[in-house]
Amino acid sequence: MSGSMLPPDLRAQAEARTQTGNRGIGGAARENSAQSAARASAMGVSVEEAAAAQQEKAEEPQKTVDLTECPVCKKKPGKDDLFCAGCGQGLLQEKDPIKFLAIKPFTDEDVDDYIFKGFILREIPILGKHKIILKSSQPKDLKAVDSWLMNGEYKDKGLSNALYKQLHLMGSTASAVEALDAQSIGETLEKRITWLEERGSALVDMLTDRVVIFNRAWTRYLQEKNPISGS
């Protein structure tokens, strides 16, 4: 692979989203396909069946969040603004990530799955009729991405800071995307990254966006379920 996979303008947006706010429990870490498949098998279901079961779970729509500041430039947006007047950042996904992702709201059952299984799954529309399955992040997956960078193709190679960040972001995206149209994109992190490298840059950017927004929305839901005492 030569250079970044994303166009400069899209790359800047993805990096800005990555650097602002909480990307989810465990930051950039995400579970790989083999591990999640093993867990699903132990429960007697496939990864796809587990995702489908969670999609059917529930129930009340979540409230729209009023933003106090733009996640990129920190300018305070108007109540009905869909774009930041300061930097042009899209705000719909920040105000109502569930609607933006077109998924069913999170539920108490998701919380139980997260506590006892360590992750949740969601099927998310992408480009028309096609759908992806995303898995929420886990801290140990950060090790897999770091190991890929330090011991794989890029071992002992001098990487610019910008390229390192871009490769790490792509590895994190690969760790989160379980399947496209119910077909696994790869059993190992390396195969999943290769799959991404062979896709179009715009699609990779869309996937990256949804991974970040999904984990941020899930973290926000957990924080609302367990507010800091006295807040």
Secondary structure, 3 states (H helix, E strand, C coil): CCCCCCCHHHHHHHHHHHHCCCCCCCCCCCCCHHHHHHHHHHCCCCHHHHHHHHHCCCCCCCCCCCCCCCCCCCCCCCCCCCECCCCCCECHHHHCHHHHHCCCCCCHHHHHHHHHHCCCEEEEECCCCCEEEEECCCCCHHHHHHHHHHHCCCCCCCCCHHHHHHHHHHHHHHHHEEEECCEECCCCHHHHHHHHHCCCHHHHHHHHHHHHHHHHHHHHHHHHHCCCCCC
